[in-house]
Structure formats: C-alpha cells, structure tokens
Amino acid sequence: MPIRLIFIHPGPYCPYLTQLQEEFSSHFAGIKILEPVLVLTENPFVGDVQVTSDCVSTIKFKVEKALFEDQLIDLQHNNILKERHREENIAAFWLTYVPKKLYAALVVCTQKILICFGSTYVCESSFSTMGAIKSKQRSHLTGRHLTDFLRAATTEQQPDLKLLAKKCIPRSPIRQNMF
C-alpha cells in the first residue's frame, strides 16, 4: 500500500505555539537563575567557581560565599571523588560519598536542589495513583480505605507474604467446603 503524504499549512498553529512558548518562558523564568547550582549538582567538576558562588550568594542558600568557594575548589581537585562521581548517580554521589563535614556548604546547596525533584515526583505520583484508585473503587471507598490503598500503592516495601500467611487463622474444614 503506497504511503500518502499530507501537507499541513502551519499558519493556524503558529499563534498557539507562540503562546505556549511564552507561557513556558514565564512559568520557568526562575529556573535560569538556578542554572549554576543545577550544573554544580549535576557535575561539580565542570562548573565555574566564581559564577556558582555568585549564584549561591544571590539566591541566599544561607552559606558563606568564601567557604563555599574554598570547598568547591577543594572538591574539584579531589580525584577520588571525581572518580566516584563517574561511577555513581547524582543523588548517591552527593548523599553518600561527599563527606558532609568537609563540604558542608556544597552539600547544603545540592541537597536543596535534589529534594525538589524527589518530593515533586512522589507528590505527583501519589496524586496520579489516588485518581486511579478513586475511579476504580468509587462506590466502596472511604477516607480510611483511600489512605490504605495509597500507602500500599506508593510504598517500596514488600510484604512478607509467608509470615502473613502463617499469622492468618485457618478456616475450619466445614467453612472451607461452603465456598
């Protein structure tokens, strides 16, 4: 079957795309200010020390600028951490491998950035899950049920099914035959 090409004139869509671009630009205008700190969080070995420290002091991360600069310079020359950064994901690197006592100012800034993404994801995921639960169970759902369903759906813990099965009260033979 031959492929049929359809040509669409972009004219009617241009105003909508322009409006969408303006909305995105205004909605995310504040993110540009954070760019040096985002770069620091992603890879502390490539960012400019002066630009990053100016950003941190402007945004008021509540760290001393000179201390921040000293710690960043020291970190950028730490070959062990540089190698660890190549091996690990960003969150693991900052939360597990960067010594908090040696790099307290850096850790404070990067943790604030990392927390934004983790908490946003959990919140959006929970709302999405809640919507799915409510639509499927609407007629039988109480506040307590919703809380229990959400806890079960959003937790990473796995139940010990063998232990739970051992704790269950066995049915009598008469009741088992009734079903």
C-alpha positions, -999 to +999 in steps of 0.1 A: +000+000+000+016+033-010+023+060+016+002+091+012+018+124+021-004+150+038+008+186+038-004+209+066-002+246+064+014+257+098-002+292+097-032+284+120-009+267+146+017+295+149-002+317+174-009+288+197+028+277+196+039+312+202+015+315+232+027+281+245+064+293+242+056+325+262+038+305+289+067+281+293+092+310+294+072+329+321+065+297+341+101+286+342+118+321+343+132+314+377+150+282+367+175+302+346+188+319+378+195+285+393+215+272+363+249+274+380+236+255+411+220+229+388+253+224+370+271+221+403+246+194+414+249+175+382+287+177+379+307+198+404+339+192+385+329+214+354+313+245+368+329+279+373+337+285+410+331+323+408+298+321+388+284+293+411+293+311+443+278+344+430+246+324+423+246+308+457+251+341+475+225+358+453+198+332+459+206+331+496+213+294+502+225+306+536+261+296+531+292+318+534+305+327+500+342+323+508+336+290+525+316+278+495+343+287+471+371+270+492+350+238+494+342+238+457+378+243+447+389+216+471+362+192+457+371+199+421+407+188+429+397+156+447+405+128+423+389+101+445+355+120+445+359+127+408+362+090+401+333+082+424+312+108+405+318+090+373+307+057+388+276+068+408+243+085+401+240+122+411+219+116+443+241+087+455+272+108+449+260+138+470+242+119+497+265+090+502+301+098+491+307+135+495+318+140+532+293+164+548+318+177+573+344+186+547+319+200+521+290+212+543+283+244+522+282+224+490+260+196+504+235+221+518+230+237+483+229+204+464+205+187+488+181+216+484+181+210+447+179+172+449+150+174+474+129+195+449+129+167+423+123+138+447+094+154+466+078+166+434+079+131+419+064+115+450+037+141+452+027+138+415+029+100+416+006+099+447-020+121+431-020+100+400-023+068+420-051+084+441-070+093+409-068+057+396-079+042+429-108+066+433-121+059+398-119+021+402-133+019+438-155+050+440-187+033+453-169+014+481-142+040+491-140+057+525-112+080+537-096+052+556-097+029+525-081+056+503-053+061+529-047+023+530-047+019+492-023+049+487+001+035+513+001+001+496+004+016+461+032+041+468+054+022+493+086+005+481+084-021+509+074-056+500+051-075+524+064-108+539+036-130+525+049-161+542+048-145+576+014-130+569+000-164+558+013-180+590-004-154+611-038-160+594-064-180+613-070-212+593-106-219+583-124-248+597-130-277+572-167-271+573-164-234+563-139-243+535-164-266+519-191-240+519-172-219+493 
